[in-house]
Amino acid sequence: MAETLKNFDLIVVGSGPAGLAGALFASERGKRVLLLEKENRFGGKIPLSGGGRCNVTNVLSPEEIARTFGKNERFLLPALRNFPPEEVRRYFQSRGVEIEVTDGFHCFPRSKKAADLVKALLDHCDENGVERLSNAAVDKVLVEEGAIKGVHTGKKVFHAPNVLLACGGKSYPKWSGSELGYILARQAGHTITPLYPAMTGVKCIEMWTGECAGISLEDVKCSIDLPKEKLSCRGELLFTHEGISAFAVLDLAGRVAELLTQHDTVPLKLDLFAQISPEEWRRIFQTWRQEKGKTSAGKLLSEYLPKRLIPHLCPAPETPFARFSGADTGKLLENLTALTLHAHGVENWHKAMVTRGGVELKEINSKTMESRLIRGLYFAGELTDLDGPCGGYNIQWALSSGALCGASIR
Ligand SMILES: Cc1cc2nc3c(=O)[nH]c(=O)nc-3n(C[C@H](O)[C@H](O)[C@H](O)COP(=O)(O)OP(=O)(O)OC[C@H]3O[C@@H](n4cnc5c(N)ncnc54)[C@H](O)[C@@H]3O)c2cc1C
């Protein structure tokens, strides 16, 4: 087997935002870095993200971002404080990529091209002398006496006293997602928490959603309706052949997938017009009864709802509204403000944008991102047991955790 003679201080496995940030921050400190990427292109999932525009971060503080990740808040703070959202924006601006805050919150490259971010990071790595190889899938980590010694890529062995695993998650296998990172982490003795597809659509037992496939509603609040579950999400909702999707459910899917290991179905409550309260609906019904009583309920509702959806939500759509019974009005109000659907699954890995689960956080030192088990082994990005909601949180975490590794290696 051919051995490389070159000496590197750090080998980075994976060239997504986590790997690129790791390579960059280490090379800025004069470290000799080798970047290995299994695909024939660099950048990981950045080019796919945000519909090709990449929602690279947002305007929140490190503390606010960390809080969004729930119980793991404290774990994220050292990395986020070391390379916070504001610094990320400043960094890209300094490398000629204008970042715009589109709606007072989300940050995208002004060019609307995610590829510009990849180019900026790669050019900077090149300037710093980072060596990079594509089509180089690492299939083994070399560990001796509790310390990392290098990696193996099928044909070659590369030696270094530090290795960063920044292999991303399982999702989007057609692009670059794979289980390789988890396999490598396990080889080194690390625990992988259960993996679930997250940030994706939800499949429901109510078959009628399929008849409404393609219909979307603008501002829906969707909540998991189980005791002690507080998670809810608000935004556009899309009916699909198997259930529901889009922003109103994306951030719930990972939790739904977890809950489905304990429940046959997970009830979801949908407020179909989050900006209209039940009291307002009652007032609207009152006006309809008094002023448009001869008009059918279905026709009146068509001001608000697409026609195909009405028979599934309105008990007697042909009935003139004045003759609508109290029970019918109650049912209609319930369907509009607290419609229950039952999730029995989530979309598969091909559609899931992120992976829930990953390398057990207890086994990583959050101040450096170094393994607590193997000296010189580091983790960053989606491979760790962390996933954030939509809104630039995941790429920010990948950049911050990779940067902390780069800043920490000895
Ligand atoms: C469609 C889509 C849209 C998204 N939009 C956004 C968004 O707008 N904002 C946001 O914050 N997040 C978004 N995400 C999530 C975000 O892209 C990821 O969380 C982020 O890219 C993770 O970064 P990473 O560096 O950890 O991994 P990745 O970006 O997945 O990169 C990992 C890299 O490692 C390589 N690799 C894996 N194993 C090996 C190996 N053994 N040897 C060599 N190389 C290996 C892979 O080929 C890949 O290039 C989106 C995801 C998807 C799928």
The ligand as a Tripos MOL2 file, in Angstrom:
@<TRIPOS>MOLECULE
LIG
   53    58     1     0     0
SMALL
NO_CHARGES

@<TRIPOS>ATOM
      1 C1        -31.7220   20.8080    0.0320 C.3       1 LIG1
      2 C2        -31.0390   21.3660    1.2520 C.ar      1 LIG1
      3 C3        -31.1670   22.7010    1.5470 C.ar      1 LIG1
      4 C4        -30.5660   23.2160    2.7080 C.ar      1 LIG1
      5 N1        -30.6410   24.5580    2.9440 N.ar      1 LIG1
      6 C5        -30.0000   25.0800    4.0310 C.ar      1 LIG1
      7 C6        -29.9570   26.4870    4.2380 C.ar      1 LIG1
      8 O1        -30.3990   27.2930    3.3920 O.2       1 LIG1
      9 N2        -29.3540   26.9400    5.3820 N.ar      1 LIG1
     10 C7        -28.7950   26.0900    6.3120 C.ar      1 LIG1
     11 O2        -28.2820   26.5510    7.3310 O.2       1 LIG1
     12 N3        -28.7880   24.7460    6.1010 N.ar      1 LIG1
     13 C8        -29.3500   24.2350    4.9820 C.ar      1 LIG1
     14 N4        -29.2960   22.8750    4.7560 N.ar      1 LIG1
     15 C9        -28.5350   22.0250    5.6840 C.3       1 LIG1
     16 C10       -27.0170   22.2400    5.4490 C.3       1 LIG1
     17 O3        -26.7440   22.1720    4.0690 O.3       1 LIG1
     18 C11       -26.1980   21.2130    6.1970 C.3       1 LIG1
     19 O4        -26.6060   21.1280    7.5390 O.3       1 LIG1
     20 C12       -24.7140   21.5960    6.1440 C.3       1 LIG1
     21 O5        -24.2600   21.6120    4.8000 O.3       1 LIG1
     22 C13       -23.8750   20.6150    6.9460 C.3       1 LIG1
     23 O6        -22.5370   20.9440    6.7630 O.3       1 LIG1
     24 P1        -21.3930   19.8360    6.9660 P.3       1 LIG1
     25 O7        -20.1130   20.5110    6.5470 O.co2     1 LIG1
     26 O8        -21.4830   19.2770    8.3120 O.co2     1 LIG1
     27 O9        -21.7580   18.6630    5.9560 O.3       1 LIG1
     28 P2        -21.9790   18.6430    4.3840 P.3       1 LIG1
     29 O10       -22.2940   19.9760    3.8440 O.co2     1 LIG1
     30 O11       -22.9530   17.5510    4.1620 O.co2     1 LIG1
     31 O12       -20.5590   18.2170    3.8210 O.3       1 LIG1
     32 C14       -19.9870   16.9640    4.1450 C.3       1 LIG1
     33 C15       -18.9760   16.6060    3.0630 C.3       1 LIG1
     34 O13       -18.2230   15.4770    3.5010 O.3       1 LIG1
     35 C16       -18.0250   14.5970    2.4060 C.3       1 LIG1
     36 N5        -17.7220   13.2660    2.9580 N.ar      1 LIG1
     37 C17       -18.5540   12.4810    3.6970 C.ar      1 LIG1
     38 N6        -17.9230   11.3470    4.0630 N.ar      1 LIG1
     39 C18       -16.6740   11.4140    3.5400 C.ar      1 LIG1
     40 C19       -15.5630   10.5200    3.5510 C.ar      1 LIG1
     41 N7        -15.6010    9.3590    4.2030 N.pl3     1 LIG1
     42 N8        -14.4270   10.8820    2.8900 N.ar      1 LIG1
     43 C20       -14.3640   12.0820    2.2290 C.ar      1 LIG1
     44 N9        -15.4010   12.9560    2.1750 N.ar      1 LIG1
     45 C21       -16.5410   12.6320    2.8290 C.ar      1 LIG1
     46 C22       -19.3360   14.6790    1.6630 C.3       1 LIG1
     47 O14       -19.2110   14.2150    0.3280 O.3       1 LIG1
     48 C23       -19.6490   16.1730    1.7640 C.3       1 LIG1
     49 O15       -19.0640   16.8860    0.6870 O.3       1 LIG1
     50 C24       -29.8630   22.3520    3.5910 C.ar      1 LIG1
     51 C25       -29.7310   21.0000    3.2700 C.ar      1 LIG1
     52 C26       -30.3030   20.5060    2.1110 C.ar      1 LIG1
     53 C27       -30.1120   19.0650    1.7700 C.3       1 LIG1
@<TRIPOS>BOND
     1     1     2 1
     2     2     3 ar
     3     2    52 ar
     4     3     4 ar
     5     4     5 ar
     6     4    50 ar
     7     5     6 ar
     8     6     7 ar
     9     6    13 1
    10     7     8 2
    11     7     9 ar
    12     9    10 ar
    13    10    11 2
    14    10    12 ar
    15    12    13 ar
    16    13    14 ar
    17    14    15 1
    18    14    50 ar
    19    15    16 1
    20    16    17 1
    21    16    18 1
    22    18    19 1
    23    18    20 1
    24    20    21 1
    25    20    22 1
    26    22    23 1
    27    23    24 1
    28    24    25 2
    29    24    26 1
    30    24    27 1
    31    27    28 1
    32    28    29 2
    33    28    30 1
    34    28    31 1
    35    31    32 1
    36    32    33 1
    37    33    34 1
    38    33    48 1
    39    34    35 1
    40    35    36 1
    41    35    46 1
    42    36    37 ar
    43    36    45 ar
    44    37    38 ar
    45    38    39 ar
    46    39    40 ar
    47    39    45 ar
    48    40    41 1
    49    40    42 ar
    50    42    43 ar
    51    43    44 ar
    52    44    45 ar
    53    46    47 1
    54    46    48 1
    55    48    49 1
    56    50    51 ar
    57    51    52 ar
    58    52    53 1
@<TRIPOS>SUBSTRUCTURE
     1 LIG1         1 GROUP 0 **** ****
